[in-house]
Structures are given as structure tokens and as C-alpha cells.
Amino acid sequence: MTTAGTEIQASEAGPVGPACVMVIFGASGDLAKRKLIPAIYNLAKRNLLPREFAIVGVAREEMSTDGFRHKFRSEIQEFATASIESDIWEWIEQRLYYLSGDFDNPQIYNLLGDSLAHADKQHGTQGNYLFYLATAPSFFSRIIQQLGVAGLTHEKDGCWRRVIVEKPFGRDLESARSLNEEILQVLHERQIYRIDHYLGKETVQNILAFRFGNGIFEPIWNRRYIDHVQITASETVGVEQRGGYYEGSGALRDMVPNHLFQLVTLIAMEPPLSFDADPVRNEQAKILHAIPQLTPEEVLHRCVRGQYEEGKMDGVQVPGYRTEPGIASDSNTESFVAFKLNIDNWRWADVPFYIRTGKRLAKRITEIAIQFRRAPFMPFRKTAVEKLTPNLLVLRIHPDEGISLRFGAKVPGPVVRLGAVDMAFEYADYFGCTVSTGYERLLYDCMCGDAALFQRADMVEAGWRVVTSVLDVWKALPPRSFPNYPAGTWGPPESDQLLERDGRHWRLNDE
Ligand code: BG6
């Protein structure tokens, strides 16, 4: 690549966010220590947090505010994405408060009201509250109901009240609908921020910049030029310590209606009228509605599920899914899913989107590969047709974030032969490595009232509508071949056959 990137100046990080208190329900849990507090630190370091700011942690664990401050003082050293500057950390620490109590106990919400009033007085936070539900999903609706009863979600005198709801948002269409109904009895849609941490990733946000900030790709971004799209989110880790959650969820629920459908919509959506929340989300929602529900026959034909057995990863023997902690020895939960979906609209009719995700796979990679159609006529007789690689655009989300374009070039020599070459852009070369947790932008946007990177009720339901059609069939027909792929491979053979039947193959399996 040329040095054009040197002309790009580091832009201003942005205006300081508005005065507010962030309330973290589940503050003694993993998410707070691994992501939320480190993200708050990064925002403070980039001068994006207002001076009028405070955090109130709420959790069942008995702890004093002093104990809470002490806990994060040591944990931030472990989980921060960069070294800690003591003056910035002290500034945050002086704004940390803690309340212990049961989320179902109305009393805790009265005490929370007192703490918030205290924060408003002490730190000038002006009655603006951001409630972050970092709890088990069964508490989402109950906490919101209680906040409503305590009058803490009521926006009055120009102040705002917003709630960030973590995933999973429901476990099928019906439960997602009920959750939406329940929380919409208390909150307006504009107060609800359904978070998907994939949208906090710079490289995911860059899909929009790439597509709509450049004039050259949009004219070929359709069924006339694109043969198919492959999306892979493969992990090398197993279920780790999350067996309790994962066993009741499985790969499909865990990754598809949220993270992978976000990627699908960003790739497939029409240009929005602006980057404001609703224009963007309207276009994403249209794509989700254009994905047809699968019939039982289609589920059997187009959806593959898998579960890993023991195997070798980097030469080390690892256990199978059924012997992981918290997993039943006869578990039928899938740790892998691959399927083919269509988007029934004018732009994408007949262009398959192949999607796969799983644990204990051969490599840790998240990428979107867009394969273009072959040139209509190939006058290169000296190159075997199967060697003429079609143009391929790869958007790499993780690791080695970047974009590459594959095209054919003449192999030097007296005869004309083609070889495939890659033109590659890597983020790190141009913009350095951004050290972030991925939650900074999402927290900041919520404080600023920008919901563009959060899911709306209709989007969540549209995603579940498709996924539920698969879940129903899988539930009725338990898998007969589990476990069906060794750890360290690319999943069960049916996943390869899914593409082979269409004369295609997973590109990463060859690398
Ligand atoms: C989470 C899933 O939402 O996303 C995990 O629950 C998964 O199972 C994780 O490992 C993947 O996210 P990332 O950012 O590591 O690709």
C-alpha cells in the first residue's frame, strides 16, 4: 500500500459526554471488572468523561464503598488495556459508590434513589442516569420494573434516564417479545439500549465507513457482481468456565441472532439517509425482515450443528465438550453451527450468505469474505480454470484487523499465466493499535443519546424469528451424531458439504 495513511491526522476524540451517573447492576461480576471499569478508565484518559460523573455499583455481595474502591483499584491493574496513570484512576475512584442488596428487594431501589440524589449534589450529575444491566438475563425485566416503581426511570425537568440491556435478549422469539413488552411498559424505546459488543469493535463500525465512505464499491455491491458471502467467527477456546450458561444456550443462540446478524445487516443494508440512529437501524431491520424463516426441510438441508470431542489444539490434548465443567455427559448442546441464508430483496436475490461459528475450531478468526463472480470470459489458455481465483474482498475483524482484495496478476515469464495476489490494508500500519475494551464507544454513545449502534426492539425480534425456525426443528429432532468434530478442526464434515453441494468451499479451510 502507499503512504497515503500518513496524511491522516489523529482526529479529535470527540466532545466531552454529558454529566451523568452510571449505575452498574451486577457490579461485582466479570463484565464490570473486565470491560466496564477499564472502558470508563479509557474514556477518562481520552477526556471524554464529564467532570460531573459518578458510578454506583449494585450487587448482592456484601461490600462497603471503600471495599468496592479497593477491589477495582487492584483489578484495574490486571484488566486495563494500557498502564494506569494514578491521577486519572484516583479521580475515578473518588466517584465510585456501592450498594449491596437483592435486586428483587424494593428497598434497594429507595437506597439507590438516595445514592443518586447524593451523587447529583456531590458531583453535579444533574439527574441524568445510565443504568447498565450486567446481570443474569432473568433479572432484566425485574430490575426495570423496580426502577420504574421507584420513579428512577422517569425523565423530568430535562434530565435523561437510559438503560443498557446486555445480551442474551431472550432465548427465542416468544421470550424476546415478552421481554420487549415488559420493559416497554416502563421505558420508552428511546430509553432502551440493547447492547451488542460486536458493534463496539472498530472494524465492525468500519464496514459502514468502507461501504458508504467510498464511491467505488457500492456499484458492484450486488447480485450482478457478488457470487456469495462467507462469514466466519471461529474460536479456539472451549466453553471455559461458562458451561452453566452455554449449556442452556448453544452456539446458535449465543452468536447468531446478535453478533452474526449484525455483520450480515451491515454488509447487506442499503445506504442509510444519514448515520443517525433510526435511518441506520431502519435499513438493518429491512435486511432482517428479508431473511426468510426456514422450513423444516430447509433446516435439515441448510443448517449444520456440531459439538466438539476431544482433540489436539497446538499440539496439546484438550477435552471434549461433554467433559467440560458444568456440561452434561450426554449433552446435545451445539458448540458449532453453519448455515446458508438468503436475503430476499432486489440486491441480494440468489446470493447465498454462508455463516459459521463455533468453539474449539482450528483458528481464532472473525472475518467476512465477499467473493465476486468470475470474469465472464477468460482468454488465458495456459492457466487451468480451477486456478483462476475469483476476486475476493476480505474484511478481517479479528485478529490482524484489516481489509484485503485478491485479484489475478500475470505470473512473470514468456507465457501469459495468472496467479492470485492480495492487496492488503492493515489497521495497525496506518492507525497504530487502538487499545480499547470495545465498550468505550458504546458507553459514550449511550451517554450522548446516540442509539445507532444499539439494537431496536423490532430488530431483535426479526433476528429471533429466523433463528427460532431453526431452534424448533432442532428441538424436535435431537442430534444423533454428537460429538461430531474433533477439537482443533473446522467443524463437522457436513459444514464442508454444505458449500460443496453448491460448488463452493470455505476459503479459510485452505489457508
Ligand atoms: C460473546 C459470546 O457474546 O461473544 C461468547 O457469549 C463469545 O461465547 C464472544 O466467545 C465472542 O466475542 P469476541 O469479541 O471475543 O469475538
Residues whose N, C-alpha, C, O or C-beta is under 5 A from the ligand:
A	BS01	BG6	D254
